[in-house]
Amino acid sequence: MKKVENDQMRREYDFSSGIRGKYLPRLAKGANVVVLDRDMAKVFPSSKAVNDALRVLAEAGRRHGKAKGGTRGV
């Protein structure tokens, strides 16, 4: 990555009318943020790709009796 020489905000960026935390309630309602390792991000380049793969895995688990609800068997 390129090193930033000046960490000052550019003059053309104006956040004076912004609202802090505007989208926080929406995020708290149902979003789960997961950070992928770089090698997995190459395989799954979008949220849709990750969700599709997880749905296939969840269905396979249900068919084999491994996944029941949201609990994790240890």
Order of alpha helices (4+ residues) and beta strands (2+ residues): alpha-alpha-alpha
